């Protein structure tokens, strides 16, 4: 059970003009869009964070979740031209830095990690104009056959929409065939910002907001759990961030199929709009996490993707509503091609240290947020040197 909100935090919220919002939260009443916007406009980060942390601890206590996962991005060749993207390339010629793995290379990339205790593979790619439908099915099919217990989180809603158009299938057909091939859950990528004004400016030639939402709606009706994201820090207004979360909250009310919400900070390096829009500040990021935790009352989990956010800010976010840091993330490409300076991998011991130093308890989970192990007792520290008693 979460401790009561301190008198100091209550007074700070009152001074910040957030008293009515505090009262709603403590009474377990749903926040309005106007409330969410007020939180995103607040300059009292600590007060907002205290309220979000209260909700976080009510739900999860001191547990901080992570998993052991590997990323598979088997092609970055893409027909879309998203202006914020640093990963996609128009073709697979060496000069363009485009690449496409063979089927054996893609499957081998995953299977080579078997001895590391991995429990999930995360598959996201560019929208390749020439790969056949059989290729997209055969990757999870071969992984599943060789590694039955591994959970496969594969293909964003944007990819699902692309497959449906390219191969003349309905969303239901695409998702049913992928599930039969071994795909368990869907990642949340491609949502960006749902507002039409923003999509026209940054991603006007891929799935619309309505199509993204419909893919997830169909997946939920088929019994598949999915994730949801929001790209913040480009051209959107704070009101458009609220609109994005509002549409997710409405779909979650309808289906209950979302597992986690993941705000993603724009990285300005190596893309078409980076010079005009610098990287969002840490203040903005923490306030966005806090607002999401308070507003998305029907989402169980809120994730700070450490690859994008950086280890220190992700660690700090554990006190601003976040309960999940993602995982070990072996060999991530998308954010590193956008200039991310974070490591390509964090070992489990490093994740534990980040979590413990934030006053939380590491809890390993699987792709469906079932807890595999709670690490309640920290191992003794390793001595850095020994004194010779002689």
N, C-alpha and C positions, 0 to 999 in steps of 0.2 A: 504494500500500500504506500502511495506517495505521501510524503510529509505535506502538511498544510503549507500553503503559500505564506512566506514570512511576512510579518507586518511591514518590514522595510520594503520588500518588493511590492506589497499592496499600496503603500504610500507613493512609491515611485511611479506606479501605473496611474495612480490618481493624478499626480502632478503632470504626467505626460498626456492627460486627457483621455486615457484608456480605461478609466474606471468602469464605464458601462460594458466594455468588452470583457474586462476581468470578471465582472459579475455574471455575464453570460457563460463564460468558460467554467467558472466555479459551480454554476448551476446546471452544467451539462446541456446548455442550450446552443443551438446551431448559430454560427456567425453568419452574417449577411455579406454580400459582396462589398458593401460600403465599409463594413468592419474590417474586412481583409485589406482593402485599400488604405484604410486609416493605419493599420499596422505597418504596411509597406512604406508609408510616408513618415512614420515616427522616427525621431532622431534619438530616442532613448533606447538604445540597443539592449542594454542590460535589463531593463524592465520588461521589454518584450521577450527577451530570452528566458527570463525567470518564469514567465507565464507558460511559454512553450515547453520548458523543462518540466514544469509541474505536470503537464499533460503527458509528456513522454514517460515520466516516472510512474504515473498512474497506470499506464499501459504495460510498461516493460520493466519497471523497477530500475536496477542498475545494469541490466543485461545490455551488451552491445554485440550485435550479430555480425558474422562474417562467414564466408565459405571458401573452400579451396577450389579455384576455378582456373581454367585456361581459355584464352580467347583464340578463335579461329576466324581470320578475315582472309578467305581464300582468293579474293580478287578485289582490287580497288578500281577496276575499269567501270565507268559509270556513264550512262547517257544523260543523267540529270546534271544541272549546272548550278547547284546551290552555292550562293555567294559567300557563305560562311565556312564552307567545307575545305579542309586542307588535305583530306584523304583521297578523294576521288580523282581519277585521271581519265581523259577521253579515250585512250586506247592502251594497249599493252606493249607499246614500243619502248625499248630501254630509255630513249631520250626523254620520254614523258614520265618516267618513274611508274608507269603502269605495270601491273603484274597480274598473272592468273596462275594459280597452282594447278597442277594436274590432280586428278582424283586421288592417285596414290599419295601425292605430296600432302594434300589436304587431310586425308585420313591419317597418314603417318605422323603428321604434326601433332595430332591429338593423342594417338596411341603411344607415342614416345614418352608421354608424361604419366603413364600408368603407375609407375613406381613411386610417384610423388604424393599419392593419397588424394588425388583430385576427385571431386564429386560432381563437377559440372563443367560442360563446355558451352561457351557463349559464342554463337555464330552470327556475324553481321558482315555484309559485303556491299560493294557497289552494285549498281543495276547494269549488269553486263549485257550488251546487245546480242551476243552470239552463243552464250552457254545454253544448252538444252535443258528441258525440264527434268530429264532423267538424271542429269548431273546433280541438280539440287536435291533430288530424292536419294540418290545413291550415297551422298556424303553421310547423312545421318543413318541411312540403312546399314552401311558398312561399319560405322562407329558402334551402332547398337549391337550388331552381330558379334563384334569382337570384344565389346565391353558392356555387357547388358546392364550392369548396375549404374553406369554413368548417366546422369541427367543431361538431357540435351535441350538447351535454351536457344532456339534458332529462328532467325529471319524476322526482321522488323515488319511492321504493318505496311511500310512503304514498299518493301520487297514483296510482300504478299500481294499487294495491289498490282505491282509490276508483273508478277507471275500470272495473275488472273487476266490482265489485258494481253500480255504477250502470247500466252498459251491457250487463250479462249476458254477460260474456266471461271466459275463463280468463286467467291471467297470461300464458301463452304467446301467446294470441291478441293481447292488448293489446301486448305487447312486439314481436311480429312485425310488427304493423301500424305501430307507431311507427318501427321500424327501416326499414320500407319507405318511410315518409314522410321519412326523413332523419336520425333520431336515431341518434347513434353510441355514446354512453356514458350511464350514469346517474350523477347526483350521489348523495351519500351521506346526504342529509338525512332527518329523520324517525325516525332510530334512537333518539334520546334516550338513555335507559337501559333495557336490556332487562328488568330485574327487574320481575316483576308488581306487587310492592308499590309501586314508584316509579311505574309507569305508571298504576296506579289513582289515585294522588294528583295527577299532573301532566298526563296525556294519556289519559284512560280511554275516549275515544270515537273513536279512530282505530285504524289497523292495529296489531295486536299485534306483539310481538317475533318470534313464529314466522312471522307473515305477512310482516313486513319481510324476514326472512332468506330466506323462500321466494321472494319476488320476485327477490332477488339471485341465489339459486340457479338459478332458471329463466333469468334473463338470462345468467348465466355459461355455462349449457348451450347457449344460443343463440349463444355466441361474443361476447357484449357484455362489455366491461370496465366495472367500476363502482367507486365510491368508498364509503368507510364513515366514519361519524362517531360521536361520543359526546358528549352534552351533560353537562357536569359542573358541580357547584356548586349543585344544588337540594337535594333531600331524600335523595339517595342516600348510602349508606355507601361507604367505600373498598373493602370486599369486593364491593359491587355493581358498582363500576367494574371490578374484576377479572373478575367474572362476565361483564360485557358484552364485555370484550376476549377472554375465553375462548371465547365463542360465535362471535365473528368469526374467531378463529384456527382453530377447528374447521371452519368453513365454508371458509376459505381452504385448509386442508389438503385438503378434499374437491374444490374446484373450481379454485383458483388464479386466480380472476377478479377479485379486488380489486386495485386499483392503489395505493391510498394510504389511510392512516388519518388522520382529522382530529378531534382533540379540540376541542370548542367550549365556551367558557366561558359560563355563564349570565349574561345581562344583566338586572338587576333592574328597570330603568325601564319604566314604562307597561304593567305586566301585573299579574295577580292575586296573585302570590306574592312580588313583589319586596321588599315591606317586611319579610317574614319571613326572607328569604334574601339577604344582601348578595352583591355580586359577588365571585367567588373571587379570592384574592390571587395576585400574581405568583409567589410561592413555590410555591403549590399548582399553578399552571399549569405551571411549569418542571419540577416533580417529576413531574407527570402525563405530560408529554412524554417525560421520561427513562424512566419506567416502561414506557410504550408502546413505545419503541424497543427496550428490552431484552427485553420479553415477546413482542412480535409479531414473532417471528423469520422469519415467512413473508410479511411485508409488505415490499415494496421501499422504499416511501416513507412519510414522516411529514411532515404539513403543519401549519404554523402559519398560520392564516388571519388575516392582519394586520388586516383590517377589524374582526374581533371582538377580537383580542388587543391591538391597538395596535402602531404601527410599532416602538417601542423594545423592547417585550417580545418581539415576533416576531423581531426582529433578535437578541436575546439567546438565543432558543430555538435558533438555529443552532449553539449550543455545547452543547445539551442533547438532541441526537438528531435534531433537525429538519433536513431537507434541502430543503424546499419552502416558499415564502412565498405561494403562489397566484399572483396576477397583478395586472394593472392594474385590474381590477374596476370597470369603468365603471358608475356609477349603481346601486349596490347599495341596496336598500330595506329588507330584512328586519332587519338589525342596526341600521341607522340609525333605524328606527321604534322600536327597543328602547332608544334613547338613546346609541348609539355616537357618540363624538366624533371618530372617525377621519375622514380625508378621503373624499369620494365616489370619488376616483380617485387612484392613484399613477402618475405617468409612469414610463416605462422608465428614464429617467436617475435618478429618485429611488429606484427599486428597486435599481438598480445601486449607488448610493451606500450604501444600507442594507447590502447584501450585502458590498461591499468593506470597509466599515468594521468588519464583523464578521470580517474575515480570510478571506472566502470568495470564490469566483469565480462571477460570474453566468452561468447557463446557461439560455437560452431553450428551452422545450420545447413540444410540442404536447399535445393532450388525452390521447394515449396514452403520454406520457413519452418520446417520441422526441426527441432533442436536435436542435434546429434551428441553434443557434449558441452557441458558448462564447466569452464576452467576456474573453479572457485578458489583454488589454492595456487598461488604463484610459486614457481620453482625458486630455490635459494639462489641468490646472486653468485655468479662465477667470480672468484677472486681475480683481480687484475695482476697481482704480484704476491709473492710469498716472502715472509720475513724468515731468514735463516736463524733458527733458535740457538744454533751452536755458536 
